[in-house]
Amino acid sequence: MSPEVQVSEDGLLGGKVRLFQPEEGYRAAIDPVVLAASIDARSGETVLDLGCGVGAAALCLAARLPGLQVTGLEIQNDLAKLAERNVQMNAAFGAVSIVEGDLRNPPPNLGLGSYHHVMANPPFMETGAGNPPPNASKAQAHTEETGSLEDWIAFFSKALKPKGSATIIHRADRVDEILALMRKDFGALVVFPLWPNAPGSEAAKPAKRVIIRGRKGLKSPTTFSPGLVLHESQGAYTSEAETILRHGGALKLA
């Protein structure tokens, strides 16, 4: 890890998972926690966390579901090194492993075609759209400079076994694009909105994030879930969100 990178130690799942992460640059928020909660996996299955960052989603998933084999792929060397430290700090050896590499030229030891599940929290911004963050690491994590959304979704299919699941968390305003790309290889798609406040309430706002899951090779139609309300009108997390974010509960998409 570069000596100039300053890190903080933070907690997820009410402190059950500890993380070293950069003080400046990409920092895990609730997205990887909610993503990990949505993975419906069984002991003995394999999961690929694509673009794992410092390992937040991988470690939250391993903490919730013992007996999985979770592999994290991360392109940024500094983040991959921190992810390895986090695996050590959480005593997750044997449950979580980190591989440094690029999804456009994946390492030969990644085991493509062998995974039961893939999960991803990819960059949200198209290259050239908006103003990228000034921090180079954060900009790489937030913009598609090292792989377009199409590249990420095509990789899902390469990584998975037949009927394996791919789960992505992304911006709600890119749902149409995600569904169009995923329908090439995936069916039984579920669209699950994350509502800032209860729909229909005075504080209601449009969903900014959605989780979308599909199954490789299936032809079942797309369904739209009621989703999860994150906040009460006063701003506190709802009890359902607290169960997931603080207590490591599962999130049922459909």
C-alpha positions as CSV (number, residue, x, y, z in Angstrom):
1,M,0.0,0.0,0.0
2,S,1.2,3.5,-0.8
3,P,2.8,5.1,2.3
4,E,0.9,8.3,1.7
5,V,-2.5,6.7,2.1
6,Q,-4.0,7.5,5.5
7,V,-6.5,5.1,6.8
8,S,-9.2,5.0,9.4
9,E,-10.7,2.0,11.3
10,D,-14.4,1.8,11.0
11,G,-17.2,-0.6,11.8
12,L,-20.1,-2.1,9.9
13,L,-23.0,-4.3,11.2
14,G,-22.9,-2.6,14.6
15,G,-19.2,-3.3,14.8
16,K,-19.3,-6.9,13.9
17,V,-17.2,-6.2,10.8
18,R,-14.2,-3.9,11.2
19,L,-12.7,-2.1,8.2
20,F,-9.5,-0.2,7.4
21,Q,-10.3,2.3,4.7
22,P,-8.8,5.4,3.2
23,E,-9.6,8.6,5.1
24,E,-9.8,10.3,1.7
25,G,-11.1,8.6,-1.5
26,Y,-13.5,5.7,-1.7
27,R,-15.2,4.9,1.6
28,A,-17.8,2.2,2.1
29,A,-21.3,3.5,3.0
30,I,-24.5,1.5,3.2
31,D,-24.5,0.3,-0.4
32,P,-22.2,-2.7,0.1
33,V,-23.9,-3.6,3.4
34,V,-27.4,-3.7,1.7
35,L,-25.9,-5.5,-1.3
36,A,-24.4,-8.2,0.9
37,A,-27.7,-8.6,2.8
38,S,-29.5,-9.3,-0.5
39,I,-27.4,-12.4,-1.5
40,D,-29.4,-15.6,-1.0
41,A,-26.6,-18.1,-0.7
42,R,-26.1,-21.4,1.1
43,S,-23.2,-22.8,3.0
44,G,-20.6,-24.3,0.6
45,E,-21.5,-22.0,-2.3
46,T,-19.1,-19.6,-4.0
47,V,-19.5,-15.9,-4.3
48,L,-17.6,-13.3,-6.4
49,D,-17.6,-9.8,-5.1
50,L,-16.7,-7.9,-8.3
51,G,-14.9,-4.6,-7.6
52,C,-14.7,-5.4,-3.9
53,G,-12.9,-2.2,-2.7
54,V,-11.7,-2.7,0.8
55,G,-13.8,-5.8,1.2
56,A,-16.9,-4.4,2.9
57,A,-19.6,-6.4,1.1
58,A,-17.5,-9.6,1.1
59,L,-16.9,-9.4,4.8
60,C,-20.5,-8.5,5.7
61,L,-21.7,-11.5,3.6
62,A,-19.2,-13.9,5.2
63,A,-20.3,-12.6,8.7
64,R,-24.0,-13.3,7.9
65,L,-23.6,-16.6,6.2
66,P,-20.7,-18.8,7.5
67,G,-19.5,-21.5,5.2
68,L,-19.4,-19.5,2.0
69,Q,-16.3,-19.1,-0.1
70,V,-16.2,-15.4,-1.1
71,T,-13.6,-14.0,-3.6
72,G,-13.1,-10.3,-4.0
73,L,-11.7,-8.9,-7.3
74,E,-10.3,-5.4,-7.0
75,I,-8.3,-3.4,-9.6
76,Q,-6.9,-0.7,-7.3
77,N,-3.7,-1.9,-5.5
78,D,-4.2,0.2,-2.5
79,L,-7.8,-0.9,-2.0
80,A,-6.9,-4.6,-2.6
81,K,-4.1,-4.3,0.1
82,L,-6.5,-2.8,2.5
83,A,-9.0,-5.6,1.7
84,E,-6.4,-8.2,2.6
85,R,-5.7,-6.4,5.9
86,N,-9.4,-6.4,6.6
87,V,-9.7,-10.1,6.0
88,Q,-6.9,-10.6,8.5
89,M,-8.5,-8.2,11.0
90,N,-11.8,-10.0,10.8
91,A,-10.2,-13.4,11.0
92,A,-12.0,-14.3,7.8
93,F,-9.2,-16.5,6.3
94,G,-10.7,-19.4,4.5
95,A,-14.0,-17.5,4.0
96,V,-12.8,-14.5,2.1
97,S,-9.9,-14.1,-0.3
98,I,-8.8,-11.1,-2.3
99,V,-7.5,-11.1,-5.9
100,E,-6.0,-8.0,-7.5
101,G,-7.0,-7.7,-11.1
102,D,-9.0,-6.1,-13.9
103,L,-12.3,-7.6,-15.1
104,R,-11.4,-6.7,-18.7
105,N,-8.3,-9.0,-18.4
106,P,-9.1,-11.2,-15.4
107,P,-6.4,-13.2,-13.6
108,P,-6.2,-16.8,-14.8
109,N,-6.7,-18.1,-11.2
110,L,-10.1,-16.4,-10.8
111,G,-12.1,-19.5,-11.7
112,L,-14.5,-18.0,-14.3
113,G,-17.6,-20.1,-14.8
114,S,-17.4,-21.6,-11.3
115,Y,-19.4,-19.2,-9.1
116,H,-22.8,-19.7,-7.7
117,H,-23.3,-15.9,-7.1
118,V,-21.8,-12.6,-8.3
119,M,-22.4,-9.4,-6.5
120,A,-21.3,-5.9,-7.6
121,N,-21.4,-2.3,-6.5
122,P,-19.9,-0.8,-9.8
123,P,-19.0,2.7,-10.6
124,F,-22.2,4.8,-11.0
125,M,-21.0,7.5,-13.4
126,E,-20.3,7.1,-17.1
127,T,-16.9,8.4,-18.3
128,G,-17.2,12.0,-19.2
129,A,-20.5,12.5,-17.4
130,G,-20.7,15.0,-14.5
131,N,-17.8,16.1,-12.4
132,P,-15.6,13.3,-11.2
133,P,-14.2,13.5,-7.6
134,P,-10.8,15.2,-7.3
135,N,-9.4,12.3,-5.5
136,A,-8.0,9.9,-8.1
137,S,-8.9,6.7,-6.2
138,K,-12.4,7.9,-5.6
139,A,-12.8,9.0,-9.2
140,Q,-11.8,5.5,-10.4
141,A,-14.3,3.9,-8.0
142,H,-17.1,6.3,-9.1
143,T,-16.6,6.5,-12.9
144,E,-16.4,3.8,-15.6
145,E,-12.9,4.6,-16.7
146,T,-11.7,1.0,-16.1
147,G,-14.8,-0.7,-17.5
148,S,-18.3,0.3,-18.7
149,L,-21.5,-1.0,-17.2
150,E,-21.8,-3.3,-20.3
151,D,-18.3,-4.7,-19.4
152,W,-19.4,-5.4,-15.8
153,I,-22.6,-7.1,-16.8
154,A,-21.0,-9.2,-19.5
155,F,-18.5,-10.3,-16.9
156,F,-21.3,-11.5,-14.6
157,S,-22.2,-14.2,-17.2
158,K,-18.6,-15.2,-17.7
159,A,-18.1,-15.7,-14.0
160,L,-21.3,-17.7,-13.2
161,K,-22.3,-21.3,-13.4
162,P,-25.6,-21.9,-15.3
163,K,-28.6,-20.7,-13.2
164,G,-26.2,-18.7,-11.0
165,S,-27.3,-15.3,-9.6
166,A,-26.0,-11.9,-10.4
167,T,-26.9,-9.0,-8.0
168,I,-26.0,-5.4,-8.7
169,I,-26.7,-2.2,-6.7
170,H,-26.8,0.9,-8.9
171,R,-28.5,4.3,-9.6
172,A,-32.2,4.1,-10.1
173,D,-32.0,6.3,-13.2
174,R,-30.0,3.6,-15.0
175,V,-32.6,0.8,-14.5
176,D,-33.6,0.6,-18.1
177,E,-30.0,0.3,-19.2
178,I,-29.2,-2.4,-16.7
179,L,-32.3,-4.4,-17.5
180,A,-31.5,-4.2,-21.3
181,L,-28.0,-5.5,-20.7
182,M,-28.9,-8.2,-18.2
183,R,-31.7,-9.6,-20.4
184,K,-29.1,-10.8,-22.9
185,D,-28.0,-13.6,-20.5
186,F,-30.3,-13.4,-17.5
187,G,-33.9,-14.0,-16.6
188,A,-36.0,-14.0,-13.4
189,L,-34.9,-10.4,-13.0
190,V,-36.0,-8.6,-9.8
191,V,-35.9,-4.9,-9.4
192,F,-35.8,-3.8,-5.7
193,P,-35.9,0.0,-5.0
194,L,-34.3,1.5,-1.9
195,W,-36.7,4.3,-0.9
196,P,-35.2,7.2,1.1
197,N,-38.7,7.6,2.8
198,A,-42.0,5.8,2.6
199,P,-43.7,6.3,-0.8
200,G,-46.8,8.5,-0.4
201,S,-45.6,10.1,2.8
202,E,-44.9,13.9,3.1
203,A,-41.2,13.2,3.1
204,A,-41.4,10.9,0.1
205,K,-38.6,11.1,-2.5
206,P,-37.8,9.0,-5.6
207,A,-35.5,6.0,-5.1
208,K,-31.9,6.9,-5.8
209,R,-30.7,3.3,-5.6
210,V,-32.0,-0.1,-6.8
211,I,-30.8,-3.6,-6.4
212,I,-31.3,-5.8,-9.4
213,R,-30.9,-9.6,-9.4
214,G,-31.0,-12.1,-12.3
215,R,-30.4,-15.8,-12.9
216,K,-28.1,-16.9,-15.7
217,G,-29.9,-18.7,-18.5
218,L,-33.4,-18.5,-17.1
219,K,-36.3,-17.0,-19.1
220,S,-38.8,-16.1,-16.3
221,P,-40.2,-12.5,-16.6
222,T,-39.0,-9.5,-14.7
223,T,-40.7,-8.6,-11.4
224,F,-40.8,-5.4,-9.4
225,S,-40.5,-5.6,-5.7
226,P,-42.0,-3.1,-3.2
227,G,-38.5,-2.5,-2.0
228,L,-37.1,-1.2,1.3
229,V,-37.8,2.1,3.1
230,L,-34.6,3.3,4.6
231,H,-35.7,6.3,6.8
232,E,-38.5,7.3,9.0
233,S,-40.0,10.8,8.5
234,Q,-37.7,12.2,11.2
235,G,-34.6,10.8,9.5
236,A,-33.8,7.8,11.6
237,Y,-33.4,4.4,10.0
238,T,-36.6,2.3,9.9
239,S,-36.6,-0.9,12.0
240,E,-36.3,-2.9,8.8
241,A,-33.2,-1.0,7.7
242,E,-31.7,-1.2,11.2
243,T,-32.1,-5.0,11.1
244,I,-30.0,-5.1,8.0
245,L,-27.5,-2.3,8.6
246,R,-26.8,-2.8,12.3
247,H,-27.7,-6.4,13.0
248,G,-26.7,-8.3,9.9
249,G,-30.2,-9.3,8.8
250,A,-31.0,-10.7,5.4
251,L,-32.8,-8.7,2.7
252,K,-35.4,-10.7,0.7
253,L,-35.7,-9.3,-2.8
254,A,-38.7,-11.4,-3.9
